[in-house]
Amino acid sequence: MSEIVVIGAGVVGLTSAVALQEAGYPVRVVAAERPEQTTSAAAGALWYPFEVGPPDAVNRWARATREWLLQLSRNTPEAGVDVLTARECVADARRPWWADSVDGLRLIEGPQPSGGRLAWEFEAPRVEPALHLRWLESRLSRPIEIARVDRTDDVPGDLVVNCTGIGARRLTGDTTLHALLGQTVLVEPGEVDLGKMYGDERDLSAMLYVIPRRTEVVLGGCALPFDGDVLPPPDPALRAAFLERARAAGFRHGRVLRDAVGLRPVRPEVRVEREERVIHHYGHGGAGYTLAWGSAGDVVALARG
């Protein structure tokens, strides 16, 4: 059977490698950085389609990934997946474009923590990036190889799967791919309910999300256009804004632990496409954990095809 080399060790790359390996392929993962150094390690990692398209494919991938994550939450605690009650504040009662990807979606009417009177509520898997990336890596039959790839033509193997995220702009010359800067601040839980997530993206310039983990809470966030693929340091002004928005909404968290910064790889549509021996799999925006298993299924189909 064909040997496959996956480039990239974020959640999309590692999930693709695991899916291909489960399909029977011998797989190697080559990456410029370890999983804990990728944007995936800095993600809020709640199941929720954000800054990603196209809708039909996203709904299909998101539903498949949600079912997979729910199964992990029940049977594989070491994978770092738990289920939260998620509430997303909205401006009106129109059905969300991503509604077909989730069961049990319900409209909540009444005052919301960040203002407004409407929200959609649903059960959402939430991933602990450090645990999940480590678990995915443990599933690989070979260690990750750390090396920078400048040309896919230089990569050995019968097939190459390009999961380089924002790095695909350099690797492929894809001018439709751009970065959205994300920054969060992690805090001790304090009085925050660890079973409930709250989000409000009605105004992307003043977003709020509160995502509990097992021992900490992620407060965010932002989606700022960014020119480049080298991470900037955390912005203290953004941190202060996140903390103020959370306090104003009534979330009484504990002390600040640390900041996290990442670059979301955004393009008009996720690219899942085969060009001769290269399968491109990138552009998941702010929804890498939401789509990874579902879109990896398409990668397996392209490998077989």
Secondary structure, 3 states (H helix, E strand, C coil): CCCEEEECCCHHHHHHHHHHHHCCCCEEEEECCCHHHCHHHHCCCECCCCCCCCHHHHHHHHHHHHHHHHHHHHHCHHHCEEEEEEEEEECCCCCCCCHHHCCCCEEEECCCCCCCCEEEEEEEEEECHHHHHHHHHHHCCCCCEECCCCCHHHCCCCEEEECCHHHHHHHHCCCCCEEEEEEEEEECCCCCCCCEEEEECCCHHHCEEEEECCCCEEEECCCEEECCCCCCCCCHHHHHHHHHHHHHCCCCCCCEEEEEEEEEEEEEEEEEEEECCEEEEEEECCCHHHHHHHHHHHHHHHHHC
